[in-house]
Amino acid sequence: MSSVTIVTFYKVVSIENVHKLKREVERIAFKENLSGTFFATPQGINTTLAGKRNSLEKVLILLEETFKIKT
């Protein structure tokens, strides 16, 4: 039996390319079989995602390294 980790947070932050961010998160979520929601607007993000810990870390790394959003 594999364990499931849940990550939930919101962050008020200016996001320049919301559509690119959404596409990249959706790509990772699909590839890594993550479940949940991810909302992004020019004013910030709100998310609840569930899946394997290492898969969720890929989303967090994307936010921090590519989009400079501290989680």
PyMOL commands that set and color helices and strands:
alter all, ss='L'
color gray80, all
select helices_A, chain A and resi 18-32+53-66
alter helices_A, ss='H'
color red, helices_A
select strands_A, chain A and resi 5-12+35-41+44-51
alter strands_A, ss='S'
color yellow, strands_A
deselect
rebuild
show_as cartoon
